[in-house]
């Protein structure tokens, strides 16, 4: 057995999106911080976020209204204390991003001073979305990554695919986390990264589904690795499908921001009729779960491949200035949004469930925090309000930074070497790609926007068979990024199915034909760990 390189730091952060970078910057003055990212540092869901961060700045708006909108969209499952805490902190956090880290949010009169320009998105009763054109996430990553790379105590390591978390278990059954094993995908060497505090900021799970707005890195790694060491997970049945992803063979999951509907965009059928007329009081600005189901139903009814988002009634110059990214991307594909409606379809977008945490990001595994999309704080309930995701990410990161030293502890003196046993290099890579496609197809077909007991049972049986094949492959062959990601999406797909099977009602993002109404008996979170759920 070869020796495993061991890297030690005070704090280990897994993920380089908004949550991970903001947390790292908050704690860096206390000691060395290592940030692991499995691709390039800028490769994260944050990078692709278009809309913005919701926060109350308008004199016409109130904190109470923001809380009420969040609770309404969350369909009875939001944790009200978390919502109130986060909404109250939002304006200060946004100012900190702008003033401390130089995030260039749009201003009402241009430049870098003056009131923030505020957008409006689905489910919001007021304009409260602070943004940078239609590329807010990219601007956040630009500013925070530059600050992190300039800080002498922060080391950002790219191409590090985390295999599993390092954990200890005492005789009395108590457990804890002290870092992770990570595969350097350039050298194919597994290293141990040891730390007193470990923070999961590994992002979402969109790639569990065949069609998604997420980048290739969103393979549910954080939820999977936390579940495997015994952390509690919850509400994974609530996968948010964004209603408007660009429908084009070359688009590769390009998102058309909800802000387009916030600025007057109308969803239309091919015959130009208004799809949402009479369907919801807010029309095309209805919450995402409502709009996604209406589009899904229309596509099934009509047999059409897409519907259309029409914003051609707005001035052309306004559209080019407000949505430069969307305008340029569509134009490159032959669609001029100033004169043509945009073809769109729903796609898996955001995971409202995740690893259970408190408002400071603490999991129930000592030494382990989870922040950002990987976490289930109770902020989103059964459906996330638009632009509350970046807000929750920075709020959890700030909260975790404030109290993480309370869980500071010396890691074990010795770390077990990475043991690959009799594993050899794979000569069956086709098995990985074939099972990857099958997992994502069955999740889309049977555990998608509309579900049923029969579909979920079929999905459960098939995912169990696939996971047996994947488990055998994992132990026979040396680890690779593709194989590890397959292992993770299959496990989290299984967890989503199990959560959905336990919820015998329709609520928020979980809609089932067999139980189409809300049931007060299920007005609670779906919570379990590996002792109560599927094998890890």
BANU-727043 format. One line per field, with one value per residue (C-alpha): residue number from 1; residue in three letters; x, y, z. Coordinates in Angstrom, 1 decimal. Layout:
kelo = [NUM  ...]
rolo = [ala  ...]
X = [X  ...]
Y = [Y  ...]
Z = [Z  ...]
# end
This chain:
kelo = [1  2  3  4  5  6  7  8  9  10  11  12  13  14  15  16  17  18  19  20  21  22  23  24  25  26  27  28  29  30  31  32  33  34  35  36  37  38  39  40  41  42  43  44  45  46  47  48  49  50  51  52  53  54  55  56  57  58  59  60  61  62  63  64  65  66  67  68  69  70  71  72  73  74  75  76  77  78  79  80  81  82  83  84  85  86  87  88  89  90  91  92  93  94  95  96  97  98  99  100  101  102  103  104  105  106  107  108  109  110  111  112  113  114  115  116  117  118  119  120  121  122  123  124  125  126  127  128  129  130  131  132  133  134  135  136  137  138  139  140  141  142  143  144  145  146  147  148  149  150  151  152  153  154  155  156  157  158  159  160  161  162  163  164  165  166  167  168  169  170  171  172  173  174  175  176  177  178  179  180  181  182  183  184  185  186  187  188  189  190  191  192  193  194  195  196  197  198  199  200  201  202  203  204  205  206  207  208  209  210  211  212  213  214  215  216  217  218  219  220  221  222  223  224  225  226  227  228  229  230  231  232  233  234  235  236  237  238  239  240  241  242  243  244  245  246  247  248  249  250  251  252  253  254  255  256  257  258  259  260  261  262  263  264  265  266  267  268  269  270  271  272  273  274  275  276  277  278  279  280  281  282  283  284  285  286  287  288  289  290  291  292  293  294  295  296  297  298  299  300  301  302  303  304  305  306  307  308  309  310  311  312  313  314  315  316  317  318  319  320  321  322  323  324  325  326  327  328  329  330  331  332  333  334  335  336  337  338  339  340  341  342  343  344  345  346  347  348  349  350  351  352  353  354  355  356  357  358  359  360  361  362  363  364  365  366  367  368  369  370  371  372  373  374  375  376  377  378  379  380  381  382  383  384  385  386  387  388  389  390  391  392  393  394  395  396  397  398  399  400  401  402  403  404  405  406  407  408  409  410  411  412  413  414  415  416  417  418  419  420  421  422  423  424  425  426  427  428  429  430  431  432  433  434  435  436  437  438  439  440  441  442  443  444  445  446  447  448  449  450  451  452  453  454  455  456  457  458  459  460  461  462  463  464  465  466  467  468  469  470  471  472  473  474  475  476  477  478  479  480  481  482  483  484  485  486  487  488  489  490  491  492  493  494  495  496  497  498  499  500  501  502  503  504  505  506  507  508  509  510  511  512  513  514  515  516  517  518  519  520  521  522  523  524  525  526  527  528  529  530  531  532  533  534  535  536]
rolo = [unk  unk  unk  unk  unk  unk  unk  unk  unk  unk  unk  unk  unk  unk  unk  unk  unk  unk  unk  unk  unk  unk  unk  unk  unk  unk  unk  unk  unk  unk  unk  unk  unk  unk  unk  unk  unk  unk  unk  unk  unk  unk  unk  unk  unk  unk  unk  unk  unk  unk  unk  unk  unk  unk  unk  unk  unk  unk  unk  unk  unk  unk  unk  unk  unk  unk  unk  unk  unk  unk  unk  unk  unk  unk  unk  unk  unk  unk  unk  unk  unk  unk  unk  unk  unk  unk  unk  unk  unk  unk  unk  unk  unk  unk  unk  unk  unk  unk  unk  unk  unk  unk  unk  unk  unk  unk  unk  unk  unk  unk  unk  unk  unk  unk  unk  unk  unk  unk  unk  unk  unk  unk  unk  unk  unk  unk  unk  unk  unk  unk  unk  unk  unk  unk  unk  unk  unk  unk  unk  unk  unk  unk  unk  unk  unk  unk  unk  unk  unk  unk  unk  unk  unk  unk  unk  unk  unk  unk  unk  unk  unk  unk  unk  unk  unk  unk  unk  unk  unk  unk  unk  unk  unk  unk  unk  unk  unk  unk  unk  unk  unk  unk  unk  unk  unk  unk  unk  unk  unk  unk  unk  unk  unk  unk  unk  unk  unk  unk  unk  unk  unk  unk  unk  unk  unk  unk  unk  unk  unk  unk  unk  unk  unk  unk  unk  unk  unk  unk  unk  unk  unk  unk  unk  unk  unk  unk  unk  unk  unk  unk  unk  unk  unk  unk  unk  unk  unk  unk  unk  unk  unk  unk  unk  unk  unk  unk  unk  unk  unk  unk  unk  unk  unk  unk  unk  unk  unk  unk  unk  unk  unk  unk  unk  unk  unk  unk  unk  unk  unk  unk  unk  unk  unk  unk  unk  unk  unk  unk  unk  unk  unk  unk  unk  unk  unk  unk  unk  unk  unk  unk  unk  unk  unk  unk  unk  unk  unk  unk  unk  unk  unk  unk  unk  unk  unk  unk  unk  unk  unk  unk  unk  unk  unk  unk  unk  unk  unk  unk  unk  unk  unk  unk  unk  unk  unk  unk  unk  unk  unk  unk  unk  unk  unk  unk  unk  unk  unk  unk  unk  unk  unk  unk  unk  unk  unk  unk  unk  unk  unk  unk  unk  unk  unk  unk  unk  unk  unk  unk  unk  unk  unk  unk  unk  unk  unk  unk  unk  unk  unk  unk  unk  unk  unk  unk  unk  unk  unk  unk  unk  unk  unk  unk  unk  unk  unk  unk  unk  unk  unk  unk  unk  unk  unk  unk  unk  unk  unk  unk  unk  unk  unk  unk  unk  unk  unk  unk  unk  unk  unk  unk  unk  unk  unk  unk  unk  unk  unk  unk  unk  unk  unk  unk  unk  unk  unk  unk  unk  unk  unk  unk  unk  unk  unk  unk  unk  unk  unk  unk  unk  unk  unk  unk  unk  unk  unk  unk  unk  unk  unk  unk  unk  unk  unk  unk  unk  unk  unk  unk  unk  unk  unk  unk  unk  unk  unk  unk  unk  unk  unk  unk  unk  unk  unk  unk  unk  unk  unk  unk  unk  unk  unk  unk  unk  unk  unk  unk  unk  unk  unk  unk  unk  unk  unk  unk  unk  unk  unk  unk  unk  unk  unk  unk  unk  unk  unk  unk  unk  unk  unk  unk  unk  unk  unk  unk  unk  unk  unk  unk  unk  unk  unk  unk  unk  unk  unk  unk  unk  unk  unk  unk  unk  unk  unk  unk  unk  unk]
X = [0.0  1.6  1.9  -0.9  0.2  -1.4  -2.1  -3.1  -4.9  -7.0  -10.2  -11.1  -13.7  -15.1  -16.5  -15.6  -19.0  -20.4  -20.9  -17.5  -15.6  -17.4  -16.9  -13.2  -12.7  -14.5  -12.3  -9.0  -7.4  -7.7  -5.5  -4.8  -7.8  -7.8  -10.5  -10.9  -12.8  -13.1  -12.7  -11.5  -12.2  -14.8  -16.7  -19.8  -23.5  -22.9  -21.0  -24.2  -26.6  -28.3  -31.0  -29.5  -29.8  -33.1  -32.9  -35.2  -33.9  -37.0  -38.9  -42.1  -40.9  -40.6  -38.8  -42.2  -43.3  -40.1  -40.7  -44.3  -43.4  -40.9  -43.3  -46.1  -43.9  -42.5  -45.9  -45.9  -42.5  -40.2  -38.6  -39.9  -37.0  -34.5  -36.4  -36.7  -33.1  -31.9  -34.2  -33.2  -29.5  -29.9  -29.3  -26.2  -24.7  -25.4  -23.7  -20.7  -20.4  -20.3  -18.3  -15.8  -15.3  -16.1  -19.1  -20.4  -24.1  -26.1  -27.1  -30.1  -28.1  -25.2  -21.7  -20.7  -22.6  -26.2  -29.2  -29.1  -31.1  -33.8  -35.4  -38.5  -38.9  -41.6  -43.3  -42.1  -44.6  -42.0  -38.8  -36.0  -33.5  -30.1  -28.2  -25.3  -27.0  -28.1  -24.7  -24.8  -23.2  -20.3  -19.7  -19.8  -17.3  -15.0  -14.9  -14.7  -12.3  -9.9  -10.1  -9.5  -6.5  -5.0  -5.3  -2.1  -4.0  -6.2  -5.1  -7.4  -6.7  -8.3  -9.0  -9.6  -12.5  -13.4  -13.9  -15.2  -15.1  -12.6  -14.5  -13.9  -16.2  -15.7  -16.6  -19.7  -20.9  -20.3  -18.7  -17.0  -15.4  -11.8  -11.3  -11.5  -9.8  -9.5  -8.5  -6.2  -7.7  -4.5  -2.2  -4.8  -3.3  -5.5  -4.5  -5.8  -6.7  -6.9  -8.6  -10.1  -13.2  -14.7  -17.2  -19.3  -20.1  -20.3  -23.4  -26.4  -27.6  -29.0  -27.0  -29.0  -31.6  -31.2  -32.2  -30.8  -29.7  -26.7  -23.1  -21.4  -20.0  -23.4  -23.4  -24.8  -21.3  -21.9  -25.1  -23.8  -20.6  -22.3  -25.0  -22.3  -20.7  -24.1  -25.3  -29.0  -30.6  -34.1  -36.6  -34.8  -38.1  -38.3  -36.2  -36.9  -37.4  -36.7  -39.5  -37.4  -34.2  -33.4  -34.6  -32.0  -29.7  -26.6  -27.7  -26.4  -28.7  -28.5  -30.9  -33.2  -33.4  -36.7  -35.9  -37.0  -40.5  -40.0  -39.5  -42.7  -41.9  -45.0  -45.1  -46.9  -48.0  -46.9  -50.2  -49.1  -51.9  -51.0  -50.1  -50.7  -53.8  -56.4  -54.0  -52.6  -53.3  -49.6  -49.7  -46.2  -44.7  -46.3  -44.0  -41.7  -43.4  -46.7  -45.2  -43.1  -46.1  -48.2  -45.5  -45.0  -48.8  -48.9  -46.1  -47.7  -51.1  -49.9  -46.9  -44.9  -41.2  -41.3  -43.2  -42.1  -41.1  -42.0  -40.5  -40.5  -43.0  -40.2  -37.8  -34.9  -32.2  -33.6  -33.4  -29.8  -28.7  -30.7  -30.0  -26.7  -25.7  -29.1  -29.3  -25.8  -26.2  -29.5  -28.3  -25.3  -27.9  -30.0  -32.6  -33.0  -34.9  -35.8  -37.9  -38.4  -39.9  -37.4  -38.1  -38.0  -38.5  -38.3  -35.1  -33.8  -32.4  -32.2  -32.2  -34.3  -33.5  -30.0  -27.9  -29.8  -28.2  -29.1  -29.1  -25.3  -24.7  -24.0  -24.8  -25.4  -21.8  -19.3  -16.8  -18.8  -20.7  -22.8  -23.6  -25.2  -27.3  -25.9  -27.6  -31.2  -31.7  -35.4  -35.1  -36.9  -39.5  -41.2  -40.3  -37.6  -38.5  -36.5  -33.1  -33.3  -30.6  -27.6  -29.0  -29.2  -25.7  -24.1  -26.2  -25.2  -21.6  -21.7  -23.4  -21.0  -18.0  -19.3  -19.5  -17.3  -14.5  -16.8  -16.4  -12.6  -10.8  -7.4  -7.7  -6.4  -2.6  -2.7  -4.7  -5.4  -3.7  -5.9  -6.3  -7.3  -6.9  -6.8  -8.3  -7.0  -7.5  -10.9  -11.3  -15.1  -15.5  -18.7  -20.3  -19.9  -21.3  -24.2  -25.2  -24.8  -27.3  -29.7  -29.8  -30.5  -33.1  -35.1  -35.0  -36.3  -39.0  -40.2  -39.2  -39.6  -42.1  -45.1  -44.9  -47.0  -46.7  -46.2  -43.5  -41.7  -41.8  -40.4  -37.6  -36.8  -36.5  -34.3  -32.0  -31.4  -30.2  -28.0  -26.4  -25.5  -23.6  -22.0  -20.9  -19.2  -17.5  -16.3  -14.5  -13.1  -11.5  -9.4  -11.3  -11.9  -13.9  -16.5  -16.9  -17.1  -19.7  -21.8  -21.6  -22.9  -25.7  -27.0  -27.0  -28.7  -31.2  -32.1  -32.5  -34.7  -36.9  -37.1  -38.1  -40.8  -42.2  -42.6  -44.6  -48.2  -49.4  -48.7  -46.9  -44.7  -42.3  -43.5  -46.6  -48.0  -51.0  -52.1  -52.2  -52.9  -53.9  -52.0  -52.4  -51.9  -50.5  -47.4  -46.8  -43.3  -39.9  -38.9  -35.9  -33.7  -30.1  -28.4  -29.7  -33.2  -33.0  -31.3  -27.9  -25.1]
Y = [0.0  3.3  6.3  8.9  12.5  14.5  18.2  20.0  23.4  24.9  25.0  22.9  24.3  22.0  24.1  27.5  29.1  32.1  30.2  28.6  31.7  34.1  31.7  31.4  35.1  35.6  33.1  33.5  35.9  33.2  30.7  28.7  27.8  25.3  25.5  22.4  22.6  19.7  21.7  25.3  27.6  29.6  26.4  26.4  26.9  30.5  31.3  30.6  32.4  35.2  36.8  38.3  38.5  39.4  42.0  44.9  48.3  50.0  52.4  50.8  47.3  45.8  43.0  41.6  41.5  39.6  37.1  36.7  36.1  33.5  31.7  31.7  30.2  27.7  26.2  25.7  24.1  27.1  27.4  30.9  31.7  31.0  33.1  36.0  35.9  35.7  38.4  40.8  40.2  40.5  44.3  44.3  41.2  42.8  46.0  44.0  42.2  45.6  47.7  45.1  42.9  45.2  43.4  45.7  45.6  47.7  51.2  53.2  55.9  53.9  54.0  52.5  54.8  55.5  53.2  49.7  49.0  46.5  43.8  41.8  38.0  35.4  35.2  38.6  41.3  44.1  44.9  43.6  41.7  43.3  42.3  42.8  42.9  39.2  37.9  38.3  35.0  35.5  39.0  37.5  34.8  37.4  39.6  36.9  34.7  37.6  38.4  34.8  34.3  37.5  36.5  34.9  32.4  31.0  28.3  27.4  24.0  23.1  19.7  18.1  15.6  14.7  11.0  10.9  12.8  11.8  10.8  9.3  7.3  6.9  3.8  5.6  6.0  9.7  10.8  13.7  15.0  16.2  16.6  14.6  12.3  14.0  12.7  15.0  14.4  15.6  13.1  10.5  10.5  10.5  12.9  13.4  16.9  17.2  20.1  21.0  22.4  21.1  23.1  21.5  24.1  21.6  23.0  21.2  18.2  19.2  16.6  13.9  14.7  14.4  18.0  20.7  24.3  23.4  23.0  19.6  19.9  19.8  16.1  16.1  15.3  17.1  15.4  12.0  12.3  13.8  11.0  8.4  9.5  9.6  13.2  13.8  14.9  16.2  17.4  16.0  15.5  19.2  19.6  22.9  22.8  26.2  26.9  28.7  27.0  27.9  25.2  24.8  21.9  23.9  25.8  23.2  24.0  27.8  29.4  32.3  34.3  34.7  38.4  38.3  37.6  40.1  42.7  41.8  38.6  36.6  32.8  31.9  28.9  28.5  30.2  33.3  32.7  33.5  30.2  31.5  33.5  32.3  29.8  32.0  35.6  36.5  35.2  34.5  35.8  32.9  30.9  28.5  25.3  26.5  27.7  24.6  22.3  24.4  24.2  20.5  19.9  22.0  20.1  16.8  18.0  19.6  17.4  20.6  20.5  23.9  27.0  30.6  33.5  36.7  40.0  41.7  44.4  45.9  48.5  46.8  49.0  48.2  44.4  44.7  46.7  44.7  41.2  41.4  37.8  36.3  38.7  37.7  34.0  33.9  36.0  33.7  30.9  32.9  34.2  38.0  38.4  42.0  40.7  37.0  35.0  32.7  28.9  27.5  24.3  23.4  21.8  20.7  23.8  23.9  21.5  22.8  19.9  18.8  18.2  19.4  22.4  25.1  28.8  28.8  25.9  23.3  19.7  17.0  15.6  17.5  19.4  19.4  22.5  22.7  26.0  27.0  24.7  21.6  22.6  22.3  25.2  25.5  28.8  27.5  25.0  23.2  25.7  28.4  32.0  33.4  34.9  33.7  31.1  33.4  35.1  31.9  31.0  34.2  34.2  30.6  31.3  34.4  32.5  29.6  31.9  33.5  30.3  27.7  28.1  26.5  23.2  23.6  20.5  18.9  16.2  12.7  12.4  9.6  9.4  6.0  5.7  5.6  1.8  0.9  -2.8  -4.9  -2.3  -1.9  0.6  0.2  -1.4  -0.9  2.8  2.2  0.9  4.4  6.3  3.9  3.9  7.7  8.1  5.5  7.1  10.6  9.2  7.3  10.3  12.6  10.2  8.9  11.4  14.7  17.5  15.2  12.0  9.0  6.1  3.7  5.8  6.2  2.4  1.7  4.2  2.7  -0.8  0.3  2.6  -0.2  -2.5  0.3  1.1  -2.6  -2.4  0.9  -0.4  -3.4  -1.2  1.2  -1.5  -3.3  -0.3  2.7  5.8  8.4  11.6  10.1  7.0  9.0  11.4  8.4  6.9  10.2  10.9  7.4  7.6  11.0  9.9  7.1  9.6  11.8  8.8  7.8  11.3  11.4  8.0  9.1  12.3  11.2  14.6  17.3  20.4  22.9  21.3  17.7  17.0  13.5  12.3  9.9  12.5  15.8  17.8  19.2  17.1  18.8  15.5  16.0  19.7  18.7  18.0  14.6  13.7  10.7  9.5  6.3  4.3  5.1  5.4  3.7  2.1  4.6]
Z = [0.0  -1.1  1.2  0.9  0.7  3.6  3.4  6.6  7.1  9.8  7.6  4.5  2.2  -0.5  -3.4  -4.9  -5.5  -3.6  -0.3  -0.2  -1.3  1.1  4.0  3.2  3.1  6.4  8.3  6.5  9.0  11.7  9.9  6.7  4.5  1.7  -0.9  -3.1  -6.4  -8.8  -12.0  -12.5  -9.5  -11.5  -12.4  -10.1  -10.2  -8.9  -12.1  -14.1  -11.9  -13.9  -11.7  -8.6  -4.8  -3.2  -0.5  0.7  -0.4  -1.9  0.3  -1.0  0.2  3.7  5.4  6.3  2.7  1.7  4.5  3.4  -0.2  0.8  3.1  0.5  -2.2  0.3  0.6  4.4  4.9  5.3  8.7  9.6  12.0  9.2  6.7  9.1  10.1  6.5  5.1  8.0  7.2  3.4  2.9  5.0  3.2  -0.2  0.9  2.2  -1.1  -2.9  -0.5  0.8  -2.2  -5.1  -6.6  -9.3  -8.8  -11.2  -9.9  -10.7  -12.5  -13.6  -12.1  -8.8  -6.4  -5.6  -5.0  -6.4  -9.5  -8.4  -10.6  -10.0  -10.4  -10.1  -6.7  -5.5  -4.6  -5.0  -6.9  -4.7  -6.8  -6.8  -9.9  -12.3  -15.7  -16.3  -15.2  -11.4  -10.5  -12.8  -11.3  -7.7  -8.7  -10.3  -7.3  -4.5  -6.4  -6.9  -3.2  -2.2  -4.5  -3.2  0.4  1.8  4.0  1.3  -1.1  -4.0  -5.5  -8.8  -10.3  -6.9  -7.0  -3.4  -2.9  0.6  3.9  6.6  9.7  13.1  15.3  19.1  21.1  22.4  18.8  18.5  15.2  13.6  10.4  9.9  6.2  3.0  0.6  -2.9  -6.3  -8.2  -11.7  -13.4  -11.6  -10.6  -7.1  -4.0  -1.2  2.3  3.2  7.0  8.8  12.1  10.4  7.2  5.2  2.4  -0.2  -3.1  -4.8  -6.3  -8.1  -11.5  -13.3  -11.6  -14.3  -18.1  -18.7  -16.4  -16.4  -14.2  -15.4  -15.6  -12.0  -10.4  -9.6  -6.0  -4.5  -1.2  -0.3  -1.2  0.8  3.8  3.8  3.6  6.9  8.6  8.2  8.1  4.8  4.2  1.6  -1.5  -3.2  -3.8  -6.9  -8.6  -12.4  -13.9  -16.4  -19.0  -20.3  -23.9  -26.3  -29.0  -30.0  -29.4  -26.3  -23.8  -20.9  -21.2  -18.7  -19.7  -16.4  -14.6  -14.7  -18.3  -17.1  -14.3  -17.0  -18.8  -20.7  -21.5  -22.0  -25.2  -27.2  -30.8  -31.9  -29.7  -27.1  -23.5  -21.8  -18.2  -18.8  -16.3  -14.8  -11.9  -10.7  -11.4  -14.9  -16.3  -13.1  -11.0  -8.8  -10.6  -9.6  -11.0  -14.3  -14.8  -14.4  -16.8  -19.4  -18.8  -19.2  -22.4  -24.0  -23.2  -24.5  -27.7  -28.5  -29.2  -28.2  -26.5  -25.6  -26.2  -23.9  -25.7  -24.6  -28.0  -26.8  -24.7  -26.3  -28.1  -26.5  -23.0  -23.7  -24.9  -21.8  -19.2  -20.7  -22.6  -21.9  -22.9  -25.9  -27.2  -26.6  -28.3  -31.2  -31.7  -32.2  -34.7  -32.2  -31.9  -28.6  -29.6  -32.5  -31.9  -29.0  -27.2  -27.4  -23.8  -21.9  -18.1  -16.8  -13.4  -11.7  -7.9  -5.1  -2.2  0.1  1.1  4.2  7.3  9.0  11.5  10.6  11.2  8.8  11.4  10.4  13.0  12.4  14.6  12.7  9.5  8.1  5.0  3.2  -0.1  -2.3  -0.6  2.6  3.8  6.3  5.9  4.0  0.9  2.1  -0.6  -3.3  -3.5  -4.1  -7.0  -6.1  -2.6  -3.4  -3.6  -0.5  1.5  0.3  1.6  4.8  5.7  4.9  7.2  10.0  9.8  9.9  13.1  15.1  13.4  15.9  18.5  16.7  16.3  17.4  16.7  14.0  14.7  14.7  12.1  8.9  7.2  3.9  0.8  0.2  -3.4  -2.6  -5.7  -7.9  -11.5  -14.2  -15.8  -19.2  -19.1  -19.3  -21.4  -18.2  -16.6  -19.5  -20.0  -16.4  -16.2  -19.0  -17.5  -14.1  -15.5  -17.9  -15.3  -12.9  -15.7  -16.8  -13.5  -10.8  -12.7  -12.7  -12.4  -10.5  -9.5  -7.1  -10.0  -11.6  -8.2  -7.6  -11.0  -10.4  -7.0  -8.4  -11.3  -9.2  -6.8  -9.6  -11.1  -7.7  -7.3  -10.6  -9.7  -6.3  -7.8  -10.4  -7.6  -5.8  -8.8  -10.6  -9.6  -9.0  -11.7  -11.7  -14.0  -11.8  -8.6  -10.0  -11.2  -7.7  -6.3  -8.7  -8.3  -4.5  -4.5  -7.1  -4.8  -1.9  -4.0  -4.9  -1.2  -0.2  -2.9  -2.0  1.7  0.8  0.0  -1.1  -3.6  -2.2  -3.8  -6.2  -5.5  -7.5  -7.7  -9.7  -7.0  -4.2  -6.0  -3.0  0.0  3.2  6.6  7.9  5.7  6.6  7.9  6.5  5.0  7.2  7.5  7.6  6.4  9.4  8.4  4.6  1.6  2.0  1.4]
# end
